[in-house]
Amino acid sequence: MNLAKLFEMQRRLDEQQEIWKDIPGFEGEYQVSNLGYVIGERLTLNFSLQLN
C-alpha cells in the first residue's frame, strides 16, 4: 500500500462522525463505535479492519 492511499484512508476516517451504540446484552456497560472502538466500565479497545 502506498503512502498516498494511506493518507486518503486517514482523511476519510477523519471525516466520519463517530457513532456509539450499546452492545446487546451489555446495555449501559459496553458500547461499540462505527470506527471500531469498544468502551466500557473497565476497558477501551480499538479494532482495526484492514481494507485491500
Contacts in CASP RR format, 6 or more apart in sequence:
PFRMAT RR
TARGET T0000
AUTHOR 0000-0000-0000
METHOD contacts of the structure
MODEL  1
MNLAKLFEMQRRLDEQQEIWKDIPGFEGEYQVSNLGYVIGERLTLNFSLQ
LN
9 51 0 8 1.000
13 35 0 8 1.000
16 34 0 8 1.000
16 35 0 8 1.000
18 33 0 8 1.000
18 34 0 8 1.000
18 35 0 8 1.000
18 37 0 8 1.000
19 33 0 8 1.000
19 34 0 8 1.000
20 31 0 8 1.000
20 32 0 8 1.000
20 33 0 8 1.000
20 39 0 8 1.000
21 31 0 8 1.000
21 32 0 8 1.000
21 33 0 8 1.000
22 28 0 8 1.000
22 30 0 8 1.000
22 31 0 8 1.000
23 29 0 8 1.000
23 30 0 8 1.000
23 31 0 8 1.000
23 32 0 8 1.000
23 38 0 8 1.000
29 40 0 8 1.000
29 41 0 8 1.000
30 38 0 8 1.000
30 39 0 8 1.000
30 40 0 8 1.000
30 41 0 8 1.000
30 43 0 8 1.000
31 38 0 8 1.000
31 39 0 8 1.000
31 40 0 8 1.000
32 38 0 8 1.000
33 39 0 8 1.000
36 46 0 8 1.000
36 47 0 8 1.000
36 48 0 8 1.000
36 49 0 8 1.000
37 44 0 8 1.000
37 45 0 8 1.000
37 46 0 8 1.000
37 47 0 8 1.000
38 44 0 8 1.000
38 45 0 8 1.000
38 46 0 8 1.000
38 47 0 8 1.000
39 45 0 8 1.000
END
